Amino acid sequence: MSFKITDHFLVPKHMIVPNEKVDELLNKLGIRKEDMPQISKADPAIKELKPDKGDIIKIIRDSPTAGKTIYYRRVV
């Protein structure tokens, strides 16, 4: 029996931020790429996205108080 981790209700939506949007995002957040929180390339939640080292991952989580919250991670 095969189980797809991204289909689990506790795993939030993960997506790769397109390269042409990365500089805009970093300017908006006022940080450098190196200062971002990290996520492993081997993390089961992003493995099927096949990210490259240095890609930025956008994570959309459901929040009972805020509705939806967005987090960003740099792939290492």
DSSP file (Angstrom, degrees, kcal/mol; ACC not computed):
  #  RESIDUE AA STRUCTURE BP1 BP2  ACC     N-H-->O    O-->H-N    N-H-->O    O-->H-N    TCO  KAPPA ALPHA  PHI   PSI    X-CA   Y-CA   Z-CA
    1    1 A M              0   0    0      0, 0.0     2,-0.4     0, 0.0     0, 0.0   0.000 360.0 360.0 360.0 129.0    0.0    0.0    0.0
    2    2 A S        -     0   0    0      2,-0.0     2,-0.5     0, 0.0     0, 0.0  -0.805 360.0-161.6-104.0 140.4    1.4    3.4   -1.0
    3    3 A F        -     0   0    0     -2,-0.4     2,-0.8     5,-0.0     3,-0.1  -0.982  10.6-147.2-125.1 127.7    0.8    6.6    0.8
    4    4 A K    >   -     0   0    0     -2,-0.5     3,-1.8     1,-0.2     4,-0.3  -0.838   8.1-155.5 -95.3 111.6    1.4   10.0   -0.6
    5    5 A I  G >  S+     0   0    0     -2,-0.8     3,-1.5     1,-0.3     6,-0.2   0.816  89.5  61.6 -58.1 -35.0    2.5   12.3    2.2
    6    6 A T  G 3  S+     0   0    0      1,-0.3    -1,-0.3    38,-0.2     8,-0.1   0.646  96.1  61.6 -71.1 -13.0    1.3   15.5    0.5
    7    7 A D  G <  S+     0   0    0     -3,-1.8    -1,-0.3     3,-0.0    -2,-0.2   0.567  78.9 109.0 -86.1  -9.3   -2.3   14.2    0.6
    8    8 A H  S X  S-     0   0    0     -3,-1.5     3,-1.4    -4,-0.3    -3,-0.0  -0.446  74.4-130.5 -70.9 140.5   -2.4   14.0    4.4
    9    9 A F  T 3  S+     0   0    0      1,-0.3    -1,-0.1    -2,-0.1    -3,-0.0   0.696 105.0  56.0 -67.4 -18.9   -4.6   16.7    6.0
   10   10 A L  T 3  S+     0   0    0      2,-0.1    -1,-0.3     1,-0.0    -4,-0.1   0.567  87.5  88.4 -88.5  -8.7   -1.9   17.8    8.4
   11   11 A V  S <  S-     0   0    0     -3,-1.4     3,-0.1    -6,-0.2    -1,-0.0  -0.809  75.6-139.1 -92.7 116.7    0.7   18.5    5.6
   12   12 A P        -     0   0    0      0, 0.0     2,-0.3     0, 0.0    49,-0.2  -0.218  31.9 -82.2 -71.3 165.9    0.3   22.1    4.4
   13   13 A K  E     -A   60   0A   0     47,-1.3    47,-2.5    46,-0.0     2,-0.4  -0.503  47.9-167.7 -69.4 129.3    0.5   23.2    0.7
   14   14 A H  E     +A   59   0A   0     -2,-0.3     2,-0.3    45,-0.2    45,-0.2  -0.951  12.0 165.5-119.1 139.8    4.1   23.6   -0.5
   15   15 A M  E     -A   58   0A   0     43,-1.9    43,-3.4    -2,-0.4     2,-0.4  -0.992  36.9-110.2-150.1 153.9    5.2   25.2   -3.8
   16   16 A I  E     -A   57   0A   0     -2,-0.3    41,-0.2    41,-0.2     3,-0.0  -0.711  30.9-127.9 -85.2 131.7    8.3   26.5   -5.3
   17   17 A V        -     0   0    0     39,-3.0    39,-0.5    -2,-0.4     5,-0.1  -0.673  34.5-109.3 -75.8 126.8    8.5   30.3   -5.8
   18   18 A P    >>  -     0   0    0      0, 0.0     3,-2.1     0, 0.0     4,-0.7  -0.275  23.0-119.7 -58.6 143.2    9.4   31.1   -9.4
   19   19 A N  H >> S+     0   0    0      1,-0.3     3,-0.8     2,-0.2     4,-0.6   0.818 112.0  59.7 -54.6 -35.2   12.9   32.5   -9.9
   20   20 A E  H 34 S+     0   0    0      1,-0.2    -1,-0.3     2,-0.1     4,-0.3   0.649 107.6  46.7 -71.4 -12.8   11.6   35.7  -11.4
   21   21 A K  H <> S+     0   0    0     -3,-2.1     4,-2.2     2,-0.1    -1,-0.2   0.528  89.8  84.7-101.2  -9.8    9.6   36.4   -8.2
   22   22 A V  H <X S+     0   0    0     -3,-0.8     4,-2.8    -4,-0.7     5,-0.2   0.929  89.9  47.0 -63.5 -48.8   12.4   35.7   -5.7
   23   23 A D  H  X S+     0   0    0     -4,-0.6     4,-2.3     1,-0.2    -1,-0.2   0.900 112.7  50.7 -60.9 -40.9   14.1   39.1   -5.7
   24   24 A E  H  > S+     0   0    0     -4,-0.3     4,-2.1     2,-0.2    -1,-0.2   0.912 112.0  47.8 -61.3 -43.5   10.7   40.8   -5.4
   25   25 A L  H  X S+     0   0    0     -4,-2.2     4,-2.4     2,-0.2     5,-0.2   0.925 111.2  49.6 -63.6 -46.7    9.9   38.6   -2.4
   26   26 A L  H  X>S+     0   0    0     -4,-2.8     5,-1.7     1,-0.2     4,-1.5   0.893 111.8  48.7 -62.4 -40.4   13.2   39.2   -0.7
   27   27 A N  H  <5S+     0   0    0     -4,-2.3    -1,-0.2    -5,-0.2    -2,-0.2   0.906 111.0  50.7 -64.3 -41.6   12.8   43.0   -1.1
   28   28 A K  H  <5S+     0   0    0     -4,-2.1    -2,-0.2     1,-0.2    -1,-0.2   0.892 116.1  40.9 -62.9 -40.9    9.3   42.8    0.3
   29   29 A L  H  <5S-     0   0    0     -4,-2.4    -1,-0.2    -5,-0.1    -2,-0.2   0.668 104.9-131.4 -82.7 -17.5   10.5   40.8    3.3
   30   30 A G  T  <5 +     0   0    0     -4,-1.5     2,-0.3     1,-0.3    -3,-0.2   0.859  65.9 111.8  70.6  36.4   13.6   42.9    3.7
   31   31 A I      < -     0   0    0     -5,-1.7     2,-0.3    -6,-0.1    -1,-0.3  -0.863  66.1-113.9-133.4 167.7   15.9   39.9    4.0
   32   32 A R    >   -     0   0    0     -2,-0.3     3,-1.2    -3,-0.1     4,-0.4  -0.704  32.2-115.1 -96.9 157.0   18.7   38.2    2.2
   33   33 A K  G >  S+     0   0    0     -2,-0.3     3,-1.2     1,-0.3    -1,-0.1   0.861 116.1  57.9 -57.6 -37.5   18.2   34.7    0.8
   34   34 A E  G 3  S+     0   0    0      1,-0.2    -1,-0.3    -3,-0.0    40,-0.1   0.713 100.6  58.0 -67.8 -20.4   20.9   33.4    3.2
   35   35 A D  G <  S+     0   0    0     -3,-1.2    -1,-0.2     2,-0.0    -2,-0.2   0.524  83.7 107.4 -87.7  -6.5   18.9   34.7    6.2
   36   36 A M  S <  S-     0   0    0     -3,-1.2    37,-0.1    -4,-0.4    -3,-0.0  -0.352  81.7 -98.0 -72.3 151.0   15.8   32.7    5.4
   37   37 A P        -     0   0    0      0, 0.0    37,-3.0     0, 0.0     2,-0.3  -0.310  48.2-123.3 -59.7 155.2   14.8   29.6    7.5
   38   38 A Q  E     -b   74   0A   0     35,-0.2     2,-0.3    -3,-0.1    37,-0.2  -0.690  23.2-168.9-109.7 156.6   15.9   26.4    5.8
   39   39 A I  E     -b   75   0A   0     35,-2.2    37,-2.3    -2,-0.3     2,-0.1  -0.993  31.0-112.7-138.7 138.8   14.2   23.2    4.7
   40   40 A S    >   -     0   0    0     -2,-0.3     3,-1.8    36,-0.2     6,-0.2  -0.438  13.7-132.7 -73.1 141.9   16.0   20.1    3.6
   41   41 A K  T 3  S+     0   0    0      1,-0.3    -1,-0.1    -2,-0.1     9,-0.1   0.770 110.3  55.8 -60.4 -25.8   15.8   19.0    0.0
   42   42 A A  T 3  S+     0   0    0      3,-0.0    -1,-0.3     4,-0.0     5,-0.1   0.393  75.0 129.4 -89.0   2.0   15.0   15.5    1.4
   43   43 A D    X>  -     0   0    0     -3,-1.8     3,-1.6     1,-0.2     4,-1.3  -0.391  62.4-134.1 -59.5 128.8   12.0   16.7    3.4
   44   44 A P  T 34 S+     0   0    0      0, 0.0     4,-0.5     0, 0.0   -38,-0.2   0.788 101.2  62.3 -57.6 -29.3    9.1   14.4    2.5
   45   45 A A  T 34 S+     0   0    0      1,-0.2   -31,-0.2     2,-0.1    -2,-0.1   0.754 117.7  26.1 -70.2 -23.5    6.7   17.4    2.0
   46   46 A I  T X> S+     0   0    0     -3,-1.6     3,-1.6    -6,-0.2     4,-0.6   0.445  91.6  99.8-117.0  -2.8    8.8   18.9   -0.9
   47   47 A K  G >< S+     0   0    0     -4,-1.3     3,-1.3     1,-0.3    -2,-0.1   0.874  82.8  51.5 -55.6 -41.8   10.5   15.8   -2.3
   48   48 A E  G 34 S+     0   0    0     -4,-0.5    -1,-0.3     1,-0.3    -2,-0.1   0.651  98.7  66.0 -74.7 -12.2    8.0   15.4   -5.2
   49   49 A L  G <4 S-     0   0    0     -3,-1.6    -1,-0.3   -34,-0.0    -2,-0.2   0.683  97.2-142.8 -74.5 -17.6    8.5   19.1   -6.2
   50   50 A K    <<  -     0   0    0     -3,-1.3    -3,-0.1    -4,-0.6    -2,-0.1   0.953  27.5-169.1  53.2  57.4   12.1   18.1   -7.0
   51   51 A P        -     0   0    0      0, 0.0     2,-0.3     0, 0.0    -1,-0.1  -0.371  15.1-130.0 -75.9 156.3   13.5   21.4   -5.8
   52   52 A D    >   -     0   0    0      1,-0.1     3,-2.1    -2,-0.1    23,-0.2  -0.700  39.3 -84.8 -97.0 156.3   17.1   22.5   -6.4
   53   53 A K  T 3  S+     0   0    0     -2,-0.3    23,-0.2     1,-0.3     3,-0.1  -0.412 119.1  27.7 -58.6 131.2   19.4   23.8   -3.6
   54   54 A G  T 3  S+     0   0    0     21,-2.6    -1,-0.3     1,-0.4    22,-0.1   0.217  87.3 134.1  97.9 -14.0   18.7   27.5   -3.1
   55   55 A D    <   -     0   0    0     -3,-2.1    20,-2.8    19,-0.1     2,-0.5  -0.300  55.0-125.4 -63.7 154.2   15.0   27.4   -4.3
   56   56 A I  E     - C   0  74A   0    -39,-0.5   -39,-3.0    18,-0.2     2,-0.5  -0.905  20.0-153.9-104.9 130.1   12.5   29.2   -2.2
   57   57 A I  E     -AC  16  73A   0     16,-3.4    16,-2.0    -2,-0.5     2,-0.5  -0.892   2.5-150.4-106.4 130.7    9.5   27.2   -0.9
   58   58 A K  E     -AC  15  72A   0    -43,-3.4   -43,-1.9    -2,-0.5     2,-0.5  -0.875  12.8-164.7 -98.8 128.5    6.2   28.9   -0.1
   59   59 A I  E     -AC  14  71A   0     12,-3.2    12,-2.6    -2,-0.5     2,-0.6  -0.965   4.8-162.7-118.4 124.2    4.2   27.1    2.6
   60   60 A I  E     -AC  13  70A   0    -47,-2.5   -47,-1.3    -2,-0.5     2,-0.4  -0.924  14.1-174.5-110.1 113.6    0.5   27.9    3.1
   61   61 A R  E     - C   0  69A   0      8,-2.8     8,-2.9    -2,-0.6     2,-0.3  -0.838  24.7-123.0-109.4 143.5   -0.8   26.7    6.4
   62   62 A D  E     - C   0  68A   0     -2,-0.4     6,-0.3     6,-0.2     3,-0.0  -0.667  28.8-165.7 -79.0 138.0   -4.4   26.8    7.7
   63   63 A S  E  >  - C   0  67A   0      4,-3.5     4,-1.6    -2,-0.3    -2,-0.0  -0.993  22.1-145.7-128.4 131.0   -4.7   28.7   11.0
   64   64 A P  T  4 S+     0   0    0      0, 0.0    -1,-0.1     0, 0.0     4,-0.1   0.784 102.9  31.5 -66.0 -24.7   -7.7   28.6   13.2
   65   65 A T  T  4 S+     0   0    0      2,-0.1     3,-0.1     1,-0.0    -3,-0.0   0.783 129.7  31.8-101.5 -33.1   -7.2   32.2   14.2
   66   66 A A  T  4 S-     0   0    0      1,-0.2     2,-1.4     3,-0.0    -1,-0.0   0.451  92.0-133.6-106.7  -1.9   -5.7   33.9   11.1
   67   67 A G  E  < S+ C   0  63A   0     -4,-1.6    -4,-3.5     2,-0.0     2,-0.4  -0.680  79.6   6.7  85.6 -90.0   -7.3   31.8    8.4
   68   68 A K  E     - C   0  62A   0     -2,-1.4     2,-0.4    -6,-0.3    -6,-0.2  -0.981  67.1-165.1-127.4 141.3   -4.3   31.1    6.2
   69   69 A T  E     - C   0  61A   0     -8,-2.9    -8,-2.8    -2,-0.4     2,-0.4  -0.954  10.4-144.0-124.6 147.4   -0.6   31.9    7.0
   70   70 A I  E     + C   0  60A   0     -2,-0.4     2,-0.3   -10,-0.2   -10,-0.2  -0.924  17.4 179.3-116.3 134.1    2.3   32.0    4.6
   71   71 A Y  E     - C   0  59A   0    -12,-2.6   -12,-3.2    -2,-0.4     2,-0.4  -0.914  12.9-149.5-127.2 154.5    5.8   30.9    5.4
   72   72 A Y  E     - C   0  58A   0     -2,-0.3     2,-0.3   -14,-0.2   -14,-0.2  -0.972  12.5-177.0-127.4 142.9    8.9   30.8    3.2
   73   73 A R  E     - C   0  57A   0    -16,-2.0   -16,-3.4    -2,-0.4     2,-0.5  -0.987  22.1-131.8-137.7 146.9   11.9   28.4    3.4
   74   74 A R  E     -bC  38  56A   0    -37,-3.0   -35,-2.2    -2,-0.3     2,-0.3  -0.860  29.6-121.3 -98.6 131.7   15.2   28.1    1.5
   75   75 A V  E      b   39   0A   0    -20,-2.8   -21,-2.6    -2,-0.5   -35,-0.2  -0.557 360.0 360.0 -76.0 129.6   16.1   24.6    0.2
   76   76 A V              0   0    0    -37,-2.3   -36,-0.2    -2,-0.3    -1,-0.1   0.319 360.0 360.0-122.9 360.0   19.4   23.3    1.5
